[in-house]
Amino acid sequence: MTDLPERFRRVFRNPWRRDRTTRDIDDELRFHLEMRIKKLIAGGLDPESAKVEALRRFGDMQDVESACHNLRKRHYKRKYMQSVIDAATQDIRFALRSLHKKPGFAAAAVLSVAIGIGVNVAVFTLLYTVLIAPLPFAQPERLVAVEASAPEQDIQRMAVSYPILLDWQEQNRSFVAVAGFWYTNYTFTGHGRPERIRGTQVTANITEVLGVEPILGRTFRPDEEGPGVSNVVLIGEGLWRRRFGSDPEVVGQVITLGGQQFTIIGVMPAHFRFPEASDLWAPFPWDATFPRFARFINVVGRLRPDQSMERALADMNILAGRLGEEYPDTDGGIGVRLTGLRQWIFGDETEPILIFYGIVCLVLLLACANVANLTLARNATRNQEVAIRTSLGASRGRMTRQFFTESLLLAVIGGAAGIAIGVYGRQLILALAPVNMPYLAFEIRPVVVVMISAIVIASGLLFGLAPAITSVRTDPAGTLQSLSGRLTDGLQKASFRSFLVTCEIAIALAVLIGSNLMVKSALRQRAVDPGFTTENLATVFVTPPDANYPGPEEITDFYDRLLATVVAMPGITDASIATELPKGSIDRSIPIYVEGTALPNTAQFPSYPTQNIEAGYFATTGIPLLRGRDFTNRDFRGAQPVVIVNESFAQRHWPDESPLGKRLAFQGLPESDEDWFEVIGIVADTYNAGYGGPVHPGVYLPARQLPSWDVFLVARTVADPRSVMANLREAIWSIDPDLPLSEFRTMEEVLLETNWQIRIYSWVLGFFSVIALLLASTGIYGVMAYTVARRSREFAIRVAVGADPRTVLAMVIRQGGALCAVGLLVGVALATIGMQFFATLLFDVSPSDIAVYGISLGAMMAIGLAATYVPARRAIRMTPMDVLGQE
Amino acid sequence: MGRSHANLLRGALELLILKSLSWEPRHGYGIAEWIESATDARLLVEEGTLYPALHRLESKKWIRADWGLSENNRHAKFYELTSRGRKQLDSETAVWQEYSEAVTKALTLETSMPK
């Protein structure tokens, strides 16, 4: 269809207005024919037959003409492409040359862009992984975390027990399959040094539900789940590489885990570390007779293709209701809660990352504004160049292109440097975050590269647009006439630049306020009294394999030997054992019944954070014992069961009487008197539900009566705990050289790791705010230096005719101050709005903290004035001779 | 003289154009004249086919075109050999010679199995 007008043109060809190509071809062919006819006539033919003969010898005229035409067209197209490439090369070369002439400007601009894009790369990668990247499972959008909930008790999410999981698997109608898992650590012995491995016990169908294939061997068969039927494991690619040297014959090998023999049946791919950095998977060794009240299993299901989340939830709630009627003691009042798997994994991390990304985009905007500003300032001195080139025939389009080429070049160079910064920054984020962020394979992917390239180009256009427009709009005649137009021009440009600077100050102030709020949070958090003595405490995680320590007697005997050995060490005064460190949160909660209170069903016994400890734990950690006594060696198995409660527990249940001698029951109603635990002591509260948060009522159980195999050793040292770590390790291994030891840390390190979130935020935001301040201050400086340079003649004359230099100084500073003031106002508004999203990240600091706002404002103002003062000083130092000398 | 013939000779025609320009720039008609006399009018049967060939060669940058005045003061398009074209002429000539000798030898054989 498109060639229709072309055909019309050919049919109604106006001989005087043919296009050049057609004319050339026609002329050439006509010339040929005429020459041939002439020759034929000279050879004796009459003109008429000469014409016929010439045409005959020429062949098909139409054919030749169209062939020539097509060839020409192709030729021109190629030539045009070539000219575009040539022009671009020329532009780039010119741009490089002009950047090279102003290395200071180029460096400042590239650095601005590099930082803006660098932080973008780092944070966008994080954002991509958490929010966008598909989970490494088949059709991950159909995977759902299934949890129990107890609305009547205000418990939103709960794990389930093995029998409940079995019922869900058999009776649900919404899922293709439902799988369960729970974190178990394994002690790996045999091949070299003993090692603690993060493992997971799973239902046999876990790989089927997640849709993952092994890279070697096979996955579990349904009949491999259950008590005593099999000892098979799947291992992760990491473990396979680390401990087996990627041996392709690993399938079928027998390994020792916790003293038991397991046969490796397959190797899972590197990206499969479900649920969280897991390196080993073994099937559940239980059956339906497993206690129904023991809730610890997490559940993931794959929705049927035709099933929606809402319908699945309704269906599961019906099922839960039915189970509640069938097992009122354990399942009564229990509902179901469904969460998309991504949300379940990353839920808590999404919001801070989005906030961060918002801030990062602000920083990038700031960088763009800054480069635009720098470019405008530089172009002001290029007016003459533009004027001359325009009057020499460079088109406006050409000049605009030239400016854009320069901006894009800056963006590309800056972007390349930025990506390097980003890659490094990414590692920095990982290094600063000591916890295992699940699934953060965290690589720079093609999507990220595309996204970043788009950002680079967009930012190049963004900061190139204004300079390109304003510079080309310059009137060449006027500029050349006034030679440099000192007093008159540039008003419009100056106001645009003032606008940019205002934006810069506003953004910088908002970022500064954000980071100061975060820093204040971090300081507040540090200042919180943890409720015990954190200094001079060494901790280590000890995991005696139950093969070597099969029963309670062996393990308590081990406690005795361990504590005796450690306390005997020089430099150690006290030592004890606990299932958890007093790090601010206690993960394990169990249902407790307090004697004398109303009797609900088992499922509704309230749960309290619990930990098992050895005698001397309070003395070692410095948690004050308020009343009663500590556990002792005499609180052994078979003796009267005893328990120590924290102050909150005592307050909650016996506000008006002595808790000593009161009795508690764990996990169901006691059948006999021996099952009651008697309260023998009350200790001060320590944080057990988040650092600095509310303290929940909690209880301490004697490890000697309820032994645990995975425990922390806590030792109080005389000097720096770091100095005894090596000796501590040797001393423990002198008892049992096969004992897996891990997590040698001081208590202070433990607390730092616990409070990493606020710390990392304050670091990262502090970093951003420094960048923002730098960018904004160069922006102010640039504008003021530019103004002063423009008006230097005026200032010099004023001073020369007797104006007080201080008046001139004040005038310049006033101008800069006004610029700052507007920016600061906008910045405060911006911060007030932005900080609303921020409140959840803060610790004990109001998002509108007056002191923070004041300090930030003051700092920003001081920086603004300093950036104004330097060029202002220069203004009054100039004499008329200096100014004239410049021209 | 069919189309297949013309196709077969395209390479030869381009080679001849280059050759004709190896002495001096010529216009299209001049090239045709040269080829006519050099080949005893046996090769360039349809003179028109010359022109697409010229455009092709120009696209390949083996020849360069420019408008000028002919010997009888007419406005005419002159073609000139570029240095690239000259190199091409040398190498193609060698190839052509080898090729045509081989073909000629094969076609003039009298026995079925040469020794």
Interface residues (C-beta under 8 A of the other chain):
Chain A: D24 I25 D27 E28 L29 F31 H32 E34 M35 R36 R57 F58 G59 D60 M61 D63 V64 A67 C68 L71 R72 R74 H75 R78
Chain B: H27 G28 Y29 A32 V45 E46 E47 G48 T49 Y51 P52 H55 R56 E58 S59 S70 R74 H75 A76 K77
